[in-house]
């Protein structure tokens, strides 16, 4: 039995999320269905680096699975992509050690959040970026973002559905890049709480629109109170971009 590590991309707009659920179409469900076909009806479970919610996309989700089939990475990609729906694609498959774990071995993750401005909503981008109508003070947003970098208790920036008690995380990077009318926010951290990125984005939008003062950010962190932070930004702007492992493995 060989363990394989695979990098997967998907358009999350047609799914109720990554993880299998009693009802609804899921990314995990589609992948496991394909692997079952390739293994002549034998169930093959997959483990991901983490879950993504309904409407959230991935450029670099990482999964692992075990298989008795001896296929090269290119053969796996060709076989899986020939059976997968158009909104999921394998981009890389490689052999991994038997102890490799897509979730527990991850040391950092990168997320990107895409926003576009303008008075008119673009129907062709409705699934892939969040629309903002008013102007934003990007300089103030960057100053507020700087306050969130580092190691903090992010209790104020996670959903009440967060299952872990330890809400201390380290944000190594939180950058805001202007690309024409588009803003791209890049997050790199050692881990992220449920809805953490989207709540941070919502809070930074409050700063950019003048609803919230930059000086309030440290107070929101210290309060450890979800009601102090901004609204949860829409799912469609969020992408799991890359997952990092020790020594690149």
C-alpha positions as CSV (number, residue, x, y, z in Angstrom):
1,X,0.0,0.0,0.0
2,X,1.4,3.4,-1.1
3,X,0.5,6.7,0.4
4,X,0.1,9.5,-2.2
5,X,0.1,13.3,-1.7
6,X,-2.0,15.3,-4.2
7,X,-2.5,19.0,-4.8
8,X,-6.1,19.8,-5.9
9,X,-7.7,22.9,-7.3
10,X,-11.5,23.5,-7.2
11,X,-14.1,26.1,-7.9
12,X,-16.1,26.1,-4.7
13,X,-19.2,27.8,-6.0
14,X,-20.9,24.6,-6.8
15,X,-20.2,22.8,-3.5
16,X,-21.7,22.8,0.0
17,X,-18.1,22.7,1.2
18,X,-15.0,20.4,1.0
19,X,-16.0,17.8,3.6
20,X,-18.6,15.1,3.0
21,X,-22.0,16.0,4.5
22,X,-25.3,14.1,4.7
23,X,-26.8,16.3,2.0
24,X,-25.2,18.4,-0.7
25,X,-22.4,18.0,-3.2
26,X,-18.9,18.2,-1.8
27,X,-15.4,18.2,-3.1
28,X,-14.3,15.2,-0.9
29,X,-17.4,13.3,-2.1
30,X,-16.5,13.8,-5.8
31,X,-12.8,12.9,-5.3
32,X,-13.7,9.7,-3.3
33,X,-16.2,8.7,-5.9
34,X,-13.6,8.9,-8.6
35,X,-11.0,7.0,-6.6
36,X,-13.7,4.3,-5.9
37,X,-14.1,3.9,-9.7
38,X,-10.3,3.6,-10.2
39,X,-10.2,0.9,-7.5
40,X,-13.0,-1.1,-9.0
41,X,-15.6,-0.3,-6.4
42,X,-13.3,-0.3,-3.3
43,X,-13.7,2.7,-1.1
44,X,-10.6,5.0,-0.8
45,X,-10.8,7.7,1.8
46,X,-9.0,11.0,1.4
47,X,-7.7,13.4,4.1
48,X,-7.3,17.1,3.4
49,X,-5.1,19.8,4.9
50,X,-8.3,21.4,6.1
51,X,-11.9,22.0,5.3
52,X,-13.2,24.9,3.1
53,X,-16.8,26.2,3.4
54,X,-19.5,26.4,0.8
55,X,-18.4,28.8,-2.0
56,X,-14.8,28.9,-0.9
57,X,-12.2,28.0,-3.6
58,X,-8.8,26.3,-3.6
59,X,-5.8,26.7,-5.8
60,X,-3.6,24.4,-3.7
61,X,-5.6,22.2,-1.4
62,X,-3.5,19.2,-0.3
63,X,-4.9,15.7,0.3
64,X,-3.5,12.3,0.9
65,X,-4.8,8.8,0.2
66,X,-3.5,5.2,0.3
67,X,-3.7,2.9,-2.7
68,X,-2.3,-0.5,-3.9
69,X,-2.1,0.9,-7.4
70,X,1.4,1.6,-8.7
71,X,0.9,4.7,-10.8
72,X,3.2,7.6,-11.6
73,X,2.2,11.1,-10.6
74,X,1.3,11.9,-14.2
75,X,-0.8,8.7,-14.5
76,X,-2.7,9.6,-11.4
77,X,-3.4,13.1,-12.7
78,X,-4.5,11.9,-16.1
79,X,-6.8,9.1,-14.6
80,X,-8.4,11.3,-12.0
81,X,-8.9,14.4,-14.2
82,X,-10.5,12.3,-16.9
83,X,-13.2,11.3,-14.4
84,X,-13.5,14.4,-12.2
85,X,-16.1,17.1,-12.9
86,X,-14.9,20.3,-14.6
87,X,-14.8,22.2,-11.3
88,X,-12.1,20.0,-9.7
89,X,-8.6,19.2,-11.0
90,X,-5.6,17.4,-9.7
91,X,-2.4,19.4,-10.5
92,X,0.2,17.3,-8.8
93,X,0.5,13.8,-7.3
94,X,3.5,12.3,-5.7
95,X,4.5,9.4,-3.5
96,X,4.7,10.2,0.2
97,X,6.0,8.4,3.3
98,X,3.6,6.2,5.1
99,X,3.5,8.6,8.1
100,X,2.7,11.7,6.0
101,X,-0.5,13.5,7.0
102,X,-1.9,16.3,4.9
103,X,-3.5,18.0,7.9
104,X,-1.2,17.4,10.8
105,X,2.1,17.8,9.0
106,X,1.1,21.2,7.5
107,X,3.3,24.0,9.0
108,X,1.9,27.1,7.2
109,X,-1.0,27.9,4.9
110,X,-1.5,30.7,2.4
111,X,-4.9,32.2,1.7
112,X,-5.8,35.0,-0.8
113,X,-9.0,37.1,-0.7
114,X,-10.1,39.0,-3.8
115,X,-12.2,42.2,-3.8
116,X,-13.2,44.3,-6.8
117,X,-14.7,47.8,-6.7
118,X,-17.0,49.8,-8.8
119,X,-20.6,51.0,-8.8
120,X,-21.9,48.0,-10.9
121,X,-21.7,44.4,-9.9
122,X,-20.0,42.2,-12.5
123,X,-22.2,39.1,-13.0
124,X,-19.2,37.2,-14.5
125,X,-17.2,37.6,-11.3
126,X,-20.0,36.9,-8.8
127,X,-18.5,33.5,-7.8
128,X,-14.9,34.5,-7.7
129,X,-14.4,37.8,-6.0
130,X,-16.4,39.9,-3.5
131,X,-17.9,43.2,-4.8
132,X,-17.4,46.5,-2.9
133,X,-19.3,49.6,-4.0
134,X,-17.7,52.4,-2.1
135,X,-14.1,53.7,-2.1
136,X,-11.6,52.4,0.5
137,X,-8.7,54.0,2.3
138,X,-6.2,51.2,1.5
139,X,-3.4,53.0,3.4
140,X,-5.5,52.7,6.6
141,X,-6.3,49.1,5.9
142,X,-2.6,48.3,5.6
143,X,-1.9,50.0,8.9
144,X,-4.7,48.0,10.5
145,X,-3.4,44.8,8.9
146,X,0.0,45.4,10.5
147,X,-1.6,45.4,13.9
148,X,-2.8,41.8,13.3
149,X,0.5,40.4,12.2
150,X,2.4,38.3,14.7
151,X,1.2,35.9,17.4
152,X,-2.2,36.7,19.0
153,X,-5.3,35.2,20.5
154,X,-7.7,35.5,17.6
155,X,-10.9,34.7,19.5
156,X,-12.5,38.0,18.3
157,X,-11.8,36.9,14.7
158,X,-13.3,33.5,14.6
159,X,-16.8,32.0,14.4
160,X,-18.7,30.7,17.4
161,X,-18.6,27.4,15.6
162,X,-14.8,27.1,16.1
163,X,-14.2,23.8,17.7
164,X,-10.7,24.3,19.2
165,X,-10.2,25.9,22.6
166,X,-6.7,27.2,21.7
167,X,-7.3,30.3,19.5
168,X,-3.7,31.5,19.5
169,X,-2.3,31.7,16.0
170,X,0.6,33.4,14.2
171,X,0.1,35.6,11.1
172,X,3.4,35.8,9.3
173,X,2.1,37.8,6.4
174,X,-1.0,40.0,5.8
175,X,-0.5,42.1,2.7
176,X,-2.8,44.2,0.6
177,X,-2.0,44.7,-3.0
178,X,-3.8,47.0,-5.4
179,X,-4.3,45.7,-8.9
180,X,-6.4,48.2,-10.8
181,X,-9.8,48.2,-9.2
182,X,-9.0,44.9,-7.5
183,X,-7.6,44.4,-4.0
184,X,-5.8,41.2,-3.2
185,X,-5.3,40.3,0.5
186,X,-2.7,37.6,1.2
187,X,-2.6,35.8,4.5
188,X,0.2,33.4,5.6
189,X,-0.1,31.8,9.0
190,X,0.7,28.7,11.0
191,X,-3.0,27.9,11.1
192,X,-6.4,29.6,10.8
193,X,-9.5,29.4,12.9
194,X,-13.0,28.9,11.4
195,X,-13.9,32.0,9.4
196,X,-10.8,33.8,10.6
197,X,-9.7,35.1,7.2
198,X,-13.2,36.3,6.2
199,X,-13.8,38.0,9.6
200,X,-10.4,39.8,9.3
201,X,-11.3,40.9,5.8
202,X,-14.7,42.2,7.0
203,X,-13.0,44.2,9.8
204,X,-10.4,45.7,7.5
205,X,-13.2,46.7,5.1
206,X,-14.8,48.6,8.1
207,X,-11.4,50.4,8.6
208,X,-11.2,51.2,4.9
209,X,-14.7,52.6,4.7
210,X,-14.2,54.7,7.8
211,X,-16.6,52.7,10.0
212,X,-13.8,51.6,12.3
213,X,-10.7,53.4,13.6
214,X,-7.3,51.8,13.3
215,X,-6.7,52.2,17.0
216,X,-9.6,49.9,17.7
217,X,-7.8,46.8,16.3
218,X,-5.6,46.1,19.5
219,X,-8.8,46.5,21.6
220,X,-10.7,44.1,19.5
221,X,-7.8,41.5,19.8
222,X,-7.6,41.9,23.6
223,X,-11.4,41.7,24.0
224,X,-11.6,38.1,22.7
225,X,-15.2,38.9,21.7
226,X,-16.5,38.0,18.2
227,X,-19.1,40.8,18.4
228,X,-16.3,43.5,18.5
229,X,-15.0,42.6,15.0
230,X,-16.5,43.2,11.6
231,X,-18.9,41.1,9.6
232,X,-17.8,37.9,7.9
233,X,-16.8,38.7,4.4
234,X,-18.5,36.7,1.6
235,X,-17.2,33.2,0.8
236,X,-16.7,33.8,-3.0
237,X,-13.6,36.0,-2.5
238,X,-11.6,33.4,-0.5
239,X,-9.1,30.9,-1.9
240,X,-6.9,28.4,-0.1
241,X,-3.8,29.2,-2.2
242,X,-1.0,27.0,-0.9
243,X,-0.2,24.6,2.0
244,X,3.4,24.4,3.2
245,X,5.2,21.4,4.8
246,X,8.6,20.9,6.4
247,X,11.4,20.7,3.8
248,X,8.8,21.3,1.1
249,X,7.4,17.8,1.6
